[in-house]
Amino acid sequence: EMLPTFKFQPWNWTASYPGISYIQLDNSIIKEIGTSYKKNPDYYGAYIVGESPRANGTTSVFCNVYKDGKGAATTHAPLCSSPLFTTDQIAQEKGRMIIGESGVWSEHSIKIFSLMPSGTAPGLLKVGDMINVTTGATTEWRGLVTSVSIDASVVNTSVFTVSQTISVLQYVGEWNG
């Protein structure tokens, strides 16, 4: 099964969505956070074109996808075409993905403790999990887990540590640049 890159659009991650739960991370389990920033062009629309006939054999696919109902006077991403775009649904999802990746992003590397008393740790996080991070009294943000790695090391013959490092994308907003 192929899953979408974004379960719902990144600019809506601060809202609550039915069926989406956020895993809470805070200072009590975070060992370290590294952050970098990325600026992508702000796109409000995307033209998606299929290079082959539709799956049903008729004319090729052409979709004009917009961000949250923005009209034709918006900034479009460069034309995206592929022979794999054989249905409107595939083309619309590609357009949604292109628009979703636009704007300013933070890319975080978060190392968290994994061996904690039962019921206190988030457990093993998975790619695609949505997280809610609180790093201080007022600093809170949400993001999407994009990779997970596990590290175990022996401190001495009777002590060992286990941690997981997750890569997380956080949508910051439009930069209009």
N, C-alpha and C positions, 0 to 999 in steps of 0.2 A: 504494500500500500504506500502510495506517495503522499506525504503530508505537506501542507503549505509551510513556507518559511515562517510566516507570521500567522498565528491563529486569528488575530484581528489586527487592524491597522495600528502601527506604533504610536501615532499621535493620540490614540485613545487608550493607551496603557494605564493612564492614571484613573480611568473610570472602572467601574465594576461591570463585568460581563457575566451573563448566565453561563454556568458550567465551567468557568475559569476560576481556579483558586490560586492564590499567591502563597509561596513558601516564604516564611518570615526568617530573615537573617539579621542578626544584630551584633553589637560589639562583644557579647559574651561568647560567641562561637567563631568570629572572624579573626584570623591570625594576621592577615595583611591584605591590602588592596593596592593594586597598581592600575593606573588609569592613563589612557591616551585618547585623543580626540580626532575625529574625522569629519570633514565637511564635504558633503555631496551637493550637487546642484539641487535647487528646489524645483521639483516637477509637480505639476498639478494635473497632468494628463499624459497619456502614452498611446501611440499608435502601434498596434500589433497586427502583423500580416503573416498569413500562412503562405508558404511557397509551394504548397501542394494542394490538390483538391481536398475538400472536406472528407471526413471519414465516410460520409454517405455518397461520395463521388461527385457532388455538385461543385460549384465555384469555390475558390479558396476563401479562407477566413480573413475578415478585416474587422478589427475592433478598435474603437476609440474609448479608452478607459479614463475616467476622471476621478480626482480625489474629492470625496464627500460632496458630489454634485456640483463642483465648480464648473463653470461654463466653458464655451469654446475660446474665450479670450485669455485662457491660461497658458502658462509655459509648459510646453510638451517636451518629453524626453525624445532623444533621437529615435527614429523609426526602428522597430525591432522586428525582425522576420526570421522565420525558421520553417523547415519542412515538417517539424514536429507539431506545429500549431494547426491541428486538423479539426478542432471544434471550438465553438465560441467560449465554452467553459475554460478550456486550456488557455486560450488567448487572454481572456479576462483575468485569470489568475496571474499570468505573466505580467500583465499591465499593473495589477494590484501590487505585485512584488516590486516592480520597478519604482512605482510611486512611493511605496512603503520604505524603500531604501534611501529616499532623498532626504535632504536636511542635515542637521548637525547631530552627530552620534558620539557617545562615550563608549569606549571599549575597555571593560574592566577585567582584570585578572584577580580573582578573589580566592584566597587560601583559607579554608575553614577546618576546624577540628572535626574529626569524624567519630572518635571514640568518646562518647559522653554517656552520662547516666541515662538509662532507658526513659524514653518519653521527652527528653530535652533537646535532642539533636534533630535536624531536618532529615537525616538519613542520606542515602546516596541520591544525589540530584541527577537528573537526566536531561539530555539535550531536548530543548523544547519546553522545559519547565519555566514558568513565570515566577520571578522572585520579587519580594518587597524587602529592601535593604534599609535599615536604620543604623546610622553610624554615629549619631550624637543625639542630643536632646531634640533637635529640630530637623536634622538632615535625613530626609527620606526620599527614596526613589525606587522605581520599578524597572525591571529589565527581563531579558530573555536569555536563558542559558544556551550557549552555542557549542560548548565543548566541556568535557569532564575528564580529569585524570586523577588517579589515586596514587598516593605515595605512602609507603610504610618503611620505617627505619628502626633499627635496634639501638637503644641508648646504652644499655648494658644487658647482662644475661637475663635480667628479670623485668626489664622495662622496655617497651617499644611505643612508638607513636604512629598514628595513622591520620592522614589528612587528605582532603580532596581539594583540587584546584579547579575552579570553574572559570570559563570565559563567558562574559555577559555583555550583551549589547543593551545600551540605554539610549532611548530616543530623547534628545535634548530639545529639538525644535527646528523651526525654519531659520535660515540665516540670511535669506534674500541677498545673496552675494553674486 
